Amino acid sequence: MDIRKMYLDYFAQRGHRVVPSSPLVPDDPTLLFTNAGMVQFKSIFTGEAPIPNPPRATSSQTCIRAGGKHNDLDNVGYTARHHTFFEMLGNFSFGDYFKKEAIAFAWEFVTGEEYLALPVEKIWVTVHESDDEAYEIWKEHIAEERIKRFGDKDNFWQMGDTGPCGPCSEIFYDQGAEHFNGPEDYMGGDGDRFLEIWNLVFMQYERDETGELHPLPKPSIDTGMGLERVVAIKEGVFNNYDSSLFKPLIDAITEIVGKAPTEETIASYRVIADHLRSTTFLLAQGVNFDKEGRGYVLRRIMRRAIRHGYLLGLREPFMHRLVDTLVEQMGGHYDYLPKRAEAVKTAMKMEEERFFETIEAGIKLFNEELQRTKDVFSGEVAFKLYDTYGFPLDLTQDMLREKGIELDMATFEGKMAEQKAKSRAAWKGSGDAAVSGDFKALEERHGPNRFVGYEETDTKTRIVALLDENFKEVQKLEGLGWVMLDPTPFYAESGGQVGDRGELVVWSGGPNVKVLDTRKFHALNLSYVDTEGNTLEVGQEVEALVDDSRRQIAKHHSATHLLHAALREVLGEHVTQAGSLVEATRLRFDFTHPKALSAEELQKVEHWVNEVVDRAIEGEVKVLPIEEAKKEGAMALFGEKYGDEVRVVRFGDASVELCGGTHVRNTAEVGLFAITKESGVSAGVRRIEAVCGKESAKLFDHLRRERKEIVEAVKNPEPLAGIAKLKEQIKTLKSELDAALAGGAKELAEEKIGDITVIVDEVKAGDIKKMIDEIKNRHEKVAVMLFQKKGDKVLLAAGSKNTPVKAGDWIKEVAPILGGGGGGRPDFAQAGGKNPEKIPEAMRAAKGYLDDALRAIDL
């Protein structure tokens, strides 16, 4: 039984639009990951976005709860129903149907013979204690004694401290007293007997800053049903991990481990299965291993799984070997999984190899400290595990939790502060910069302004709104502020392309107004201006002139498209864009790839782009329905928001991408393309920086000047030959110097104590360590200490060969005289001091120490 398909089909037949699962990285700066089905509809519920047509939707949403407020990581593997990754089935009404229809839909799907067909006698329902309406509606479907009323803690939902909220109604399934009869196994208890399977949120109020509730003009419905729980119930198992959603993964893990799970080890199998799902989906959606933010959470999940594999006896990377099983299981519904499988496996294996290099040493250190621990584990050792061995703090805490031992967090946090490091790096957020203006109201009054910059860069237009630097709407503007033009030729920063600059010609007189930047706020295109002694007024007619840099920006933007295509051609189809920056002077392109590019690969990429430029391919721009655009092969970036219609930029057979930016009309306009730098951004993400057009001409001029300077410096018209000659001369001079220094070592003052050669002397230049090595090679028995001034400091070193004198002890005796300290092995030691004027005194002390040490024994 495919419950996911059944659910979506059921609501599609009842007028709901089936929407795809939104990305696990949400377009919401308040969330770390998408953690519920309603996240992608949040702007509709809050009124920021218009109600769609039809005003009802359904989805199967992938969710992750492994960080921030919603964090189930610690419980995974040890309970029957906690997961870091899960799927939430949901149906939504945006001001359309309400409680009566939502309850009827839920009841029919849960109990209907054509659907889940769960026995009515096992169903219980809860409503909010104040929600008489829902109570009365439920009485039409289920016996009154099976309806329970609860308070705000259990049956009231809110998006935040203020905003949309409302009572909710939950459906529970009774798994049976014969299986669960603990003290918490009652309706409303925390036991597993009564399992919540469906939550219906009746969004009917708006809570203001004072806490008062106001009825919403268009009440809405937000529901969620956990796929994993329902599948387990239908299959008659009491643990989600025993269902068909996890059994293929558990079987694959068993095959790799080579033995079946036992009661003691089953938790590790379950952790690996769950964390494999999270890791695979996050990597497939473009999240990469990192030291902070989402990438750090991903690393924590992955390393927790690896550690459980280690507990099962695995000593080599294994997680990447499980990906194919997961893809076979879920790739049919999430088609990006098979497309990204190879890239996912590569990234996973590299992360496993990194951790396996240190895990054994880390666990050894952990166990050694554990032997010394009574109640509280050392925070200093926990920090060393984190800093040196790559153990996330959560992993150490997880290992301690199994032993029932606390961690000294104060010391751990103190060590972290000392290094200015972050174990749980605060999430930096994403999305547009927060601003205080009421752009929604501005948009409602004036509507989105029209962008005409694709066609023209010189536009006669009108000022429809002005805002000061604090985004407060004004009628007149002097100095710095924001202007809304309609129409506007200025491109607002988006898709990696920087915002346009330029000027406004004020027809009423006065100096031109500088346009310093252009950005988008909601649907509004606003330009940041400096009036420079002029005044702008709402309603004023002006001429908008885009700076000539637009032409170079367009070249660099088109070059990023060609670069993307070249990378996929040279490196493979696992390459996807992970970020970009397009400016007038350069381009920067981030992409997924597990390792640095070789010089040969970079050259191939550069040549590929330049060949396409030479072909002078005409550009073509179309506006198409999103599905039609994808059929034409347009590259859509995972996680980007696209409307029903999209702008498709094509350069023949070389590149087809969805893009709202400005581009050249023909690839020939790009000019010479040159890569200036390749580097790493984070694990699995590389960066290429490049220039084209007149910027590549500037680069060529710079390189030519640089070559001329090198020719003059090496005094050879062939720089490489000149450099090779200089290197040979340096090698010869170095050999001569070493020989001279070695000769100097032979001239040092020597004396004998018994059959031991004793040398204590000051040298003016050279490497005293090498001198001591050379002296030890020439003598069978020798004790030597050399001193050397280094500016206002002094360096000393000692050596001993076949003598009872220990160099480390000797130098510790002498170094304090020079105001320093040091030490070393019995055969060699070195030290530094800050009083070179005391070298004669130190030399006497060194000889005195030797005399006492050697003459006191029978030599």
Secondary structure as GFF3:
##gff-version 3
##sequence-region A 1 859
A	DSSP	alpha_helix	3	12	.	.	.	ID=ss1
A	DSSP	beta_strand	17	18	.	.	.	ID=ss2
A	DSSP	three_ten_helix	37	41	.	.	.	ID=ss3
A	DSSP	alpha_helix	42	45	.	.	.	ID=ss4
A	DSSP	beta_strand	56	64	.	.	.	ID=ss5
A	DSSP	beta_strand	66	67	.	.	.	ID=ss6
A	DSSP	beta_strand	70	71	.	.	.	ID=ss7
A	DSSP	three_ten_helix	73	75	.	.	.	ID=ss8
A	DSSP	beta_strand	85	93	.	.	.	ID=ss9
A	DSSP	alpha_helix	99	111	.	.	.	ID=ss10
A	DSSP	three_ten_helix	120	122	.	.	.	ID=ss11
A	DSSP	beta_strand	123	128	.	.	.	ID=ss12
A	DSSP	alpha_helix	132	138	.	.	.	ID=ss13
A	DSSP	three_ten_helix	144	146	.	.	.	ID=ss14
A	DSSP	beta_strand	147	150	.	.	.	ID=ss15
A	DSSP	alpha_helix	152	155	.	.	.	ID=ss16
A	DSSP	beta_strand	156	158	.	.	.	ID=ss17
A	DSSP	beta_strand	163	174	.	.	.	ID=ss18
A	DSSP	beta_strand	194	207	.	.	.	ID=ss19
A	DSSP	beta_strand	213	226	.	.	.	ID=ss20
A	DSSP	alpha_helix	227	234	.	.	.	ID=ss21
A	DSSP	three_ten_helix	240	242	.	.	.	ID=ss22
A	DSSP	alpha_helix	247	257	.	.	.	ID=ss23
A	DSSP	alpha_helix	266	284	.	.	.	ID=ss24
A	DSSP	alpha_helix	293	311	.	.	.	ID=ss25
A	DSSP	three_ten_helix	319	322	.	.	.	ID=ss26
A	DSSP	alpha_helix	323	330	.	.	.	ID=ss27
A	DSSP	alpha_helix	336	372	.	.	.	ID=ss28
A	DSSP	beta_strand	376	377	.	.	.	ID=ss29
A	DSSP	alpha_helix	379	387	.	.	.	ID=ss30
A	DSSP	alpha_helix	393	403	.	.	.	ID=ss31
A	DSSP	beta_strand	406	407	.	.	.	ID=ss32
A	DSSP	alpha_helix	409	419	.	.	.	ID=ss33
A	DSSP	alpha_helix	439	446	.	.	.	ID=ss34
A	DSSP	beta_strand	458	468	.	.	.	ID=ss35
A	DSSP	beta_strand	473	474	.	.	.	ID=ss36
A	DSSP	beta_strand	476	477	.	.	.	ID=ss37
A	DSSP	beta_strand	480	485	.	.	.	ID=ss38
A	DSSP	beta_strand	502	506	.	.	.	ID=ss39
A	DSSP	beta_strand	513	521	.	.	.	ID=ss40
A	DSSP	beta_strand	524	530	.	.	.	ID=ss41
A	DSSP	beta_strand	536	537	.	.	.	ID=ss42
A	DSSP	beta_strand	541	546	.	.	.	ID=ss43
A	DSSP	alpha_helix	549	571	.	.	.	ID=ss44
A	DSSP	beta_strand	577	582	.	.	.	ID=ss45
A	DSSP	beta_strand	587	592	.	.	.	ID=ss46
A	DSSP	alpha_helix	599	614	.	.	.	ID=ss47
A	DSSP	beta_strand	619	625	.	.	.	ID=ss48
A	DSSP	alpha_helix	626	631	.	.	.	ID=ss49
A	DSSP	beta_strand	645	651	.	.	.	ID=ss50
A	DSSP	beta_strand	655	658	.	.	.	ID=ss51
A	DSSP	three_ten_helix	667	670	.	.	.	ID=ss52
A	DSSP	beta_strand	674	682	.	.	.	ID=ss53
A	DSSP	beta_strand	685	691	.	.	.	ID=ss54
A	DSSP	alpha_helix	694	714	.	.	.	ID=ss55
A	DSSP	alpha_helix	719	746	.	.	.	ID=ss56
A	DSSP	beta_strand	751	753	.	.	.	ID=ss57
A	DSSP	beta_strand	756	762	.	.	.	ID=ss58
A	DSSP	alpha_helix	768	778	.	.	.	ID=ss59
A	DSSP	beta_strand	782	790	.	.	.	ID=ss60
A	DSSP	beta_strand	793	801	.	.	.	ID=ss61
A	DSSP	alpha_helix	807	814	.	.	.	ID=ss62
A	DSSP	three_ten_helix	815	818	.	.	.	ID=ss63
A	DSSP	beta_strand	821	824	.	.	.	ID=ss64
A	DSSP	beta_strand	828	833	.	.	.	ID=ss65
A	DSSP	three_ten_helix	836	838	.	.	.	ID=ss66
A	DSSP	alpha_helix	839	855	.	.	.	ID=ss67
###
